[in-house]
């Protein structure tokens, strides 16, 4: 399918856990085998934003996606935490950055989008 779309490129998403990182490693290898450029890796579920104090809680280890991206020679685009405000925006059918334009998660998402745009040029 990817080969049938001219100029198609991939953004690969992982969680910090070893099982996910291992799967994504295979996904990157697949992309390379079909000549599909990988713009970068995003580490999702990288911590939890506390709904009470907005502090960050590390539920899982972090950095697995970044380490794997470096090993695979693929840009690391950033981390996104589990954030209740993202869930609320999605439930309302609204883009998160339109609802919550400030805060650490919004900054992280904007940086990831900028990285995708930069790598996609």
Buried (B, 14 or more C-beta within 10 A) or exposed (E): EEEEEEEBBBBBBBBBBEEBBEEBBEBBEEBBEEEBEBBBBBBBBBBBBEEEEEEBEEEBEBEBBBBBBEEBEBBBBBBBBBBEBBEBBEEEEEEBBEBBEEEBBBEBBEEBEEBBEEBEE
